Amino acid sequence: MKRLFLFLLTISTTVSVMMAASTPVMYVEYFLTAHENYLPYIEEVRSAVMDGIGLTQRFTLVDVSSQQSLQIEESRRSSLSNMPDSLSRNGIMKQLGANYILSGHLHTLSCDESSFGEDVIGYMATISLTLKIIDTSNGATVALEDIKFLGQHGGYGKNPNDAVTSLMKHVQKAMPPFINAGFPVEGVVVDTDYTIKKEEMTSCYVTMGKEHGMFEGLRLNAYETKFIAGEKVFKSRATLVVIEVVSDRLCRCKVDQGNEFLATAMKAYKKLAAVDPDNAQPIVVRPSVKEYVPDNSKALNKARVGAGSRAIYNILKEASQDNSKK
């Protein structure tokens, strides 16, 4: 009982921060690994995950390592065996204001020397990582995903450090789809202030902004909506890219694919809305939840069969940088 009291006392100083958060609070645990060989990388991986989730700005992240001076983790572990069922770990975090708990398990992380030409040696870093997000209110798993960047999908570098740095950028880029799959949001294309050129929509505004996790470069899918047997069915027909987050609830996008569909669908929507607004269906937009998979294969093949050895490193370096921006 004494240990439980000390545990509650040490973490009480974090309550005001967590309760005052304007966005849902996600408590980030220490990541686990099955092999000590991966321990030197585990904090770098965890930081990359947090940075990637931070891009969405949808959560207030509370890092367990930032509480080390209060020895929260040590106190929690020593107190768990003495906690009654009503004060389970998830319950404690919920009382403190944490809505979700993020945990991770690093299965593998390797960085291997590779030959990309007669006299060019590089390094490819690969990873296998499982992430899980728990809802503290009921203990349910909200999101669970295996993040794997293996083989030619890894991070390339001239030396091991560069390769791992490139790999961590891939991990960051994998986080928005992971979050959007577990915490879906949607908006619609605004029916004013869009740009039409030659019967194709080239830019538009979407009713999602900062509070929905929009950020510059994020890819969105636009859907055609139909009713089949009384059920609303969505079919992806266009791709947008966020170019400016205008406000909490609005962003400006360029149209990457499906320009003609968007122009035609908007025209049809406005025509129907003018005479039958109750049945007019706006163009629904959702963030892409497609798994991020960097692909260096084209650059690798080009380097191996068509480029001189001096050009190989630059080709692969550019490919790695391009993948990190997607």
Buried (B, 14 or more C-beta within 10 A) or exposed (E): EEBBEBBBEBBEEBEEEBEEBEBBBBBBBEBEBEEEEBEEBBEBBBBBBBBBBBBBBBBBBBBBEEBEEBBBBEBBEBBBEEBEEEBBBBBBBBBBBBBBBBBBBBBBBBBEEBEBBEEBEBBBBBBBBBBBBBBBEEEEEBBEBEBBBEEBBBBBBBEBEBBBBBBBBBBBBBBBBBBBBBBEBBBBBBBEEBEBEEEBBBBBBBBBBBBBBBBEEBBBBBBBBEEEEEEEEBEBBBBBBBEEBBEEBBBBBBBEBBBBBBBBBBEEBEEBBEEEEEEBBBBBBBBBBEEBEBEBEEBBEBBEEEBEEEBBBEBBBEBBEEBBEE
